[in-house]
Amino acid sequence: MSDDSTLAGRIQIRLNDLHLDATPTSLEAGLSASAIRNILEGKSKSPRNDTLVRLARVLKTSVDWLGENRGPKELDSSAAETALPPRQILPPPNASISIVPAPRMLDDHINVLGLAKGGADGRFQFNGDVVETIPRPDFLRGVVGAYGLYVEGDSMFPRYKAGELVWIHPGKSPKREDDVVVQLHPDVEGDPPEGYIKEFRGWSPSKLLLWQWNPAEEFNIDRPLVKAVHVIVGRR
């Protein structure tokens, strides 16, 4: 019997009540595939309020019960709906940015960050590790927070090949046709953000406008999901 005194326990109760599995329920809520599993396993302890709202909707319960164990536990589908607009559902992540210390201004080396997983769509997730530290390129001398990463997936082929090393300048403003690393806000506060490598096309009032090469098509993301856009300034 699951314990209703914790968020993880209450989520498990509703999954059991509705005969649901964690991964498809996360995706139905418009969250990352691992969002519910991370909460159940104690990896994510403080979900944002909009994440709780989305979970309450698919678990057919109230936000009050899910978040604080008060209020009704069971709601029908119509009552579980809220005025919150549906979250844009993106392809599975292929990059999540880990939080790593910024290198010193005069450091002659730079960190290459590791990826936890990669997908053909170009979305990536950093695993939080520095896979290697290598000499800093001259064009990144004095750039705080600059980093490198190895490309995963084929969504930007032939522009980039899987396994190719690229250099990122986090303080440079993107211009049209720059290649960029797009960081997304995590589903759960404190989790590392996920991201994409795409070509920057601009901003609309509601979207970040991007382009990918394989397949060649527009790739747009709702602005509220975007945490940062970092420009790729070189490769090796």
Buried (B, 14 or more C-beta within 10 A) or exposed (E): EBEBEBBBBBBBBBBEBEEBEBBEBBBBBBBBEBBBBBBBEEEBEEBBEBBBBBBBBBBBBBBBBBBEBEEEBBBEEEEBEEEEEEBEEBEBBBBBBBEBEEBEEEBEEBBBBBBBBBBBBBBBBBBBBBBBEEEBBEEBEEBEBBBBBBBBBBBBBEBBEBEBBBBBBBEBEBEEEBBBBBBBBBBBEEBBBBBBBBBBBEEEEEBBBBBBBBEEEEBBBBEEBBEBBBBBBBBE
